[in-house]
Amino acid sequence: MGSAALYHLARSGVAAIGIEQFQIGHDLGSSHGFSRIYRNFYDDPLYVALAEEALPLWQELESLSDQKLLHLTGLLYFARPGNDNVEQRMGVMEALKRPYERLTAQEVSARFPALRLPEDSVACLTPGAGFLDAGRSVLAHLKQAQRFGATIHDQVRVDRIDLSGESPVLETSAGQYRCERLIISPGPWASEILAELALPLRVTRQQKFYFRPKNRAPYQPGPLPVYGDSDTKFYGFPDYGPGLKVADDGLGAEFSPSEVDRTLDLGKRDELQRWLESIMPGSGFSYVEGSTCMYTLTPDRDFLIGSHPRNPNVLVGAGFSGHGFKFSTLIGKILADLAADGATDYPVERFRLDRFDKVGGA
Ligand SMILES: Cc1cc2nc3c(=O)[nH]c(=O)nc-3n(C[C@H](O)[C@H](O)[C@H](O)COP(=O)(O)OP(=O)(O)OC[C@H]3O[C@@H](n4cnc5c(N)ncnc54)[C@H](O)[C@@H]3O)c2cc1C
């Protein structure tokens, strides 16, 4: 979110500095790796609209940086009878007149030969969905931000934000920064750096694993879409980077972000491999690698975007609740608009920080 905000600020001619505690490209937060789902397949029209608003911004970033970031492979979401989650979302697509296809398990295999879903599955394909190359997207935002004049100070940790004077002051490991406006998007570290706001956030440990099939051709983006199972909450990507990435959207254990246990849960890995083999039998998957990432969850899983209760010149973007990446270029624009102009045309009223009773702090 920070890299996107920096890009949009610089693009609109604002002199901006981006501050990051680790090295650029690190894998210790929430935005590293090869893939995040891009979809408008939500049961909530607000997120459908925001995903669609993000699309031209992603395309613009692709064009400026002359590389492919968004792979529109389609998203196949499926469930067994009795689980109405897929039906509900199809209802939203129907009501909003968005393209989707209801498919039987047989039709899924005819379309994507690697996939063999249980015969009685209900499946929905949304053609305008796919995945973003996460690591490249962050770097593209940063590189374009620099091209438009922004400065990046990495390996600089913000220890304290002083809001006692007119201008916000950052106390950092590299000294003080006095700012006219400030955007804070600290990911899982939000509760630490914004401790006085008592934000109702929980950080969970999530893990993702890569598997490589024997014959890679049928598993490439295109022959295989992004896929998600509403019953297990497991989901996966086509073969991209080290292999097929698979993860569990169910919530992992809670941690504080600096103490998260990054030891890989091999039981979860094996469970995900068994699931993958069950929907793509005969693939001969071998395990490649795994890594840890964090969800930062609000109680309602809606985001926190808006001004700091104590200072309208300070904007906060946090609590992206495990589904924020697809919107990140748009959220960067929204934060940049709010910081530069005090207003945005995008519908973010629902994300106000003060919607939770306790937020406000001293
Ligand atoms: C396993 C997994 C799968 C996901 N899948 C999807 C998906 O398919 N689709 C989707 O849309 N979203 C997905 N998400 C969610 C999405 O990745 C996140 O919502 C998003 O990346 C959050 O970005 P962020 O900028 O808030 O946090 P981060 O990427 O963690 O960025 C915060 C940055 O702030 C820096 N920082 C923090 N504190 C300080 C400080 N004091 N001083 C200096 N720097 C600081 C951190 O080092 C970090 O670089 C997934 C998340 C995970 C973990």
PDBQT file of the ligand as one rigid body, heavy atoms in Angstrom, charges set to zero:
ROOT
HETATM    1  C1  LIG A 401      -0.663 -15.772   2.391  1.00  0.00    +0.000 C 
HETATM    2  C2  LIG A 401      -1.389 -14.543   1.943  1.00  0.00    +0.000 A 
HETATM    3  C3  LIG A 401      -2.166 -14.596   0.802  1.00  0.00    +0.000 A 
HETATM    4  C4  LIG A 401      -2.867 -13.484   0.384  1.00  0.00    +0.000 A 
HETATM    5  N1  LIG A 401      -3.597 -13.582  -0.756  1.00  0.00    +0.000 NA
HETATM    6  C5  LIG A 401      -4.212 -12.486  -1.251  1.00  0.00    +0.000 A 
HETATM    7  C6  LIG A 401      -4.872 -12.567  -2.493  1.00  0.00    +0.000 A 
HETATM    8  O1  LIG A 401      -4.901 -13.624  -3.134  1.00  0.00    +0.000 OA
HETATM    9  N2  LIG A 401      -5.458 -11.440  -2.988  1.00  0.00    +0.000 N 
HETATM   10  C7  LIG A 401      -5.429 -10.260  -2.303  1.00  0.00    +0.000 A 
HETATM   11  O2  LIG A 401      -5.999  -9.288  -2.804  1.00  0.00    +0.000 OA
HETATM   12  N3  LIG A 401      -4.785 -10.148  -1.121  1.00  0.00    +0.000 NA
HETATM   13  C8  LIG A 401      -4.186 -11.234  -0.587  1.00  0.00    +0.000 A 
HETATM   14  N4  LIG A 401      -3.519 -11.161   0.603  1.00  0.00    +0.000 N 
HETATM   15  C9  LIG A 401      -3.565  -9.909   1.359  1.00  0.00    +0.000 C 
HETATM   16  C10 LIG A 401      -2.577  -8.904   0.850  1.00  0.00    +0.000 C 
HETATM   17  O3  LIG A 401      -1.373  -9.523   0.500  1.00  0.00    +0.000 OA
HETATM   18  C11 LIG A 401      -2.402  -7.835   1.927  1.00  0.00    +0.000 C 
HETATM   19  O4  LIG A 401      -3.682  -7.292   2.253  1.00  0.00    +0.000 OA
HETATM   20  C12 LIG A 401      -1.487  -6.711   1.486  1.00  0.00    +0.000 C 
HETATM   21  O5  LIG A 401      -0.320  -7.223   0.905  1.00  0.00    +0.000 OA
HETATM   22  C13 LIG A 401      -1.155  -5.838   2.688  1.00  0.00    +0.000 C 
HETATM   23  O6  LIG A 401      -0.235  -4.842   2.311  1.00  0.00    +0.000 OA
HETATM   24  P1  LIG A 401       0.282  -3.759   3.345  1.00  0.00    +0.000 P 
HETATM   25  O7  LIG A 401       0.992  -2.737   2.572  1.00  0.00    +0.000 OA
HETATM   26  O8  LIG A 401      -0.833  -3.381   4.259  1.00  0.00    +0.000 OA
HETATM   27  O9  LIG A 401       1.310  -4.578   4.295  1.00  0.00    +0.000 OA
HETATM   28  P2  LIG A 401       2.848  -4.953   4.031  1.00  0.00    +0.000 P 
HETATM   29  O10 LIG A 401       3.023  -5.496   2.668  1.00  0.00    +0.000 OA
HETATM   30  O11 LIG A 401       3.287  -5.831   5.155  1.00  0.00    +0.000 OA
HETATM   31  O12 LIG A 401       3.589  -3.571   4.081  1.00  0.00    +0.000 OA
HETATM   32  C14 LIG A 401       3.800  -2.854   5.264  1.00  0.00    +0.000 C 
HETATM   33  C15 LIG A 401       5.215  -2.311   5.189  1.00  0.00    +0.000 C 
HETATM   34  O13 LIG A 401       5.419  -1.368   6.228  1.00  0.00    +0.000 OA
HETATM   35  C16 LIG A 401       6.712  -1.565   6.750  1.00  0.00    +0.000 C 
HETATM   36  N5  LIG A 401       6.724  -1.080   8.126  1.00  0.00    +0.000 N 
HETATM   37  C17 LIG A 401       5.925  -1.471   9.142  1.00  0.00    +0.000 A 
HETATM   38  N6  LIG A 401       6.222  -0.820  10.271  1.00  0.00    +0.000 NA
HETATM   39  C18 LIG A 401       7.242   0.018   9.965  1.00  0.00    +0.000 A 
HETATM   40  C19 LIG A 401       8.001   0.959  10.723  1.00  0.00    +0.000 A 
HETATM   41  N7  LIG A 401       7.770   1.156  12.032  1.00  0.00    +0.000 N 
HETATM   42  N8  LIG A 401       8.972   1.656  10.108  1.00  0.00    +0.000 NA
HETATM   43  C20 LIG A 401       9.212   1.489   8.787  1.00  0.00    +0.000 A 
HETATM   44  N9  LIG A 401       8.534   0.594   8.015  1.00  0.00    +0.000 NA
HETATM   45  C21 LIG A 401       7.564  -0.137   8.601  1.00  0.00    +0.000 A 
HETATM   46  C22 LIG A 401       6.876  -3.087   6.699  1.00  0.00    +0.000 C 
HETATM   47  O14 LIG A 401       8.219  -3.489   6.814  1.00  0.00    +0.000 OA
HETATM   48  C23 LIG A 401       6.255  -3.418   5.372  1.00  0.00    +0.000 C 
HETATM   49  O15 LIG A 401       7.176  -3.376   4.313  1.00  0.00    +0.000 OA
HETATM   50  C24 LIG A 401      -2.802 -12.270   1.073  1.00  0.00    +0.000 A 
HETATM   51  C25 LIG A 401      -1.999 -12.185   2.220  1.00  0.00    +0.000 A 
HETATM   52  C26 LIG A 401      -1.298 -13.308   2.649  1.00  0.00    +0.000 A 
HETATM   53  C27 LIG A 401      -0.460 -13.193   3.883  1.00  0.00    +0.000 C 
ENDROOT
TORSDOF 0
